[in-house]
Amino acid sequence: MLPYATLIPLDRQLSTPLSTQIANALIRHIRQGVMSTNTKLPGSRVMAALLGVHRKTVLTAFDELTAQGWLMQVPAKGTFVSSRLPDVVPSPLTELAATSMAQQTGFTINKKPFLEIPVLKTSTILSFDDGLPDLRLAPVEQLGRNYRNILNRGFQQHLMGYADTNGTPFFRQQLASYLRDSRGIPATPDHIFTTRGSIMAIYLLSKLLLEPGDVVLVGDLSYQSANLVFDECGANRMCIPVDGQGLVVDAIEAICQQQPVRLVYVTPHHHYPTTITLSAERRIRLLQLAEQYGFVVLEDDYDYDFHYVGSPILPLASADAAGMVVYVGSFTKSIAPAFRVGYVVCPPNLVAALGYRRRIIDRQGDTILEQAIAEMLAEGDVQKHLKKAQKTYHARRDHFCELLKTTLGNSVAFTIPDGGMAVWTEFDKAIDLPQLAARCRNRGLLFNNGRFYQPDAPIVHHTRLGFASKTVDEMEQGMEILREIIGL
Ligand SMILES: Cc1ncc(COP(=O)(O)O)c(C=O)c1O
């Protein structure tokens, strides 16, 4: 008889029932050939005594394995490993003792090296990040209260089930009126499609609208994650220069005169990564060109809420009566990145098409979170939070730019951004930026080494230094590390 007490180790601390542990162990030994087909198992009483469990536990395990086809019960003879399983050559017992998961797949994965760009993560270490909100200011109390209330209220059942793929109706309604009030987009709930953040919106739209070879125009530079999506879709991505007024729209026209353009990706409010605002004149021209040449304007308004000079310029979508602009936004910057609620604003026929596309990978969004945010919008909590955050970030921008100037002097050059949460900073050519970033990291200050923004450039001198998430003390601490390492 096999040493069942050793082969079937049971751990009573685990939440896995003992019968399941027995069944799993037996499956493993059958798979690995320790127990070959037609092996007779001890009777349930004997097995129970060997394993120190109740007989019913063994019977439950045997019944389950019989139902799954691993074992067969032969009347008046006993329980056997099923004769219909293929024979497996046994491995040495020492090998069988390994219970950890494999570190590598046993099959190949088609590699796409262009996708393998590291993601930026929020860190608990001091950092001048890519331009992230201060999570300490996030209105989590109101959000948590709303979330809990929704679950307690008793009408949660319809929210906890399968729901509308396009988004929670109350959220779409509240968002439409918020977008009308805050940025002049005359949307109705039928123009809103919810997603789990902007990047998902960009992905779904690209999958829906792009065919391999389609020309997609982006700024030089642009948002790498969007570039990856366009490349993944097989688009023919072409770069347009960006100057002091944003995307050079004349260059877009020049390309349109040569060949069909399917989509232009823009971050007009604060161009990513350089933070430049697209001038009013170029906005109008871009809309005219979109109508004339029939291309989609994909407007990624990732940080609309934070603008410090005059009133924010209204989005392109607010002036688009022809249905050429698809507007993407999210609450990941205005509340916090962990709360994955974003949206697309577009004509209803595109909302419907997005819904069909989304269903393939994600049946619906986070309905309860959408409802909780909708209630915050209805109660004015989001608006109040943004007003406060905007004031704080404005002061932080001023302080940060002043510090950059006074602490780092001629080692850096930058334009004070009109809005957003980061400063596009150029380091002196004599400074090796990736090396500086690595040395600062060793001293406890993280910032992007610039390669994220220009993965193909042989040398990089620019990076984004985020100020919004840092208090004055933290900024000063970080700046001091930079100053020391640069050697000023
Ligand atoms: C330009 C731009 N678009 C979109 C996003 C992604 O936002 P989300 O977290 O909503 O997917 C970011 C994130 O930093 C961004 O910088």
The ligand as a Tripos MOL2 file, in Angstrom:
@<TRIPOS>MOLECULE
LIG
   16    16     1     0     0
SMALL
NO_CHARGES

@<TRIPOS>ATOM
      1 C1         -1.9820   62.0590  -21.0530 C.3       1 LIG1
      2 C2         -2.5980   61.0050  -20.2000 C.ar      1 LIG1
      3 N1         -3.6840   60.3790  -20.6390 N.ar      1 LIG1
      4 C3         -4.2640   59.3910  -19.9200 C.ar      1 LIG1
      5 C4         -3.7370   59.0020  -18.7140 C.ar      1 LIG1
      6 C5         -4.3130   57.7970  -18.0250 C.3       1 LIG1
      7 O1         -5.2240   58.0750  -17.1270 O.3       1 LIG1
      8 P1         -6.0850   56.9590  -16.4270 P.3       1 LIG1
      9 O2         -5.4270   56.6650  -15.1390 O.co2     1 LIG1
     10 O3         -7.4150   57.6060  -16.2980 O.co2     1 LIG1
     11 O4         -6.1490   55.7440  -17.3190 O.co2     1 LIG1
     12 C6         -2.6270   59.6380  -18.1990 C.ar      1 LIG1
     13 C7         -2.0630   59.2290  -16.9110 C.2       1 LIG1
     14 O5         -1.1460   59.7740  -16.3790 O.2       1 LIG1
     15 C8         -2.0350   60.6690  -18.9590 C.ar      1 LIG1
     16 O6         -0.9350   61.2890  -18.5210 O.3       1 LIG1
@<TRIPOS>BOND
     1     1     2 1
     2     2     3 ar
     3     2    15 ar
     4     3     4 ar
     5     4     5 ar
     6     5     6 1
     7     5    12 ar
     8     6     7 1
     9     7     8 1
    10     8     9 2
    11     8    10 1
    12     8    11 1
    13    12    13 1
    14    12    15 ar
    15    13    14 2
    16    15    16 1
@<TRIPOS>SUBSTRUCTURE
     1 LIG1         1 GROUP 0 **** ****
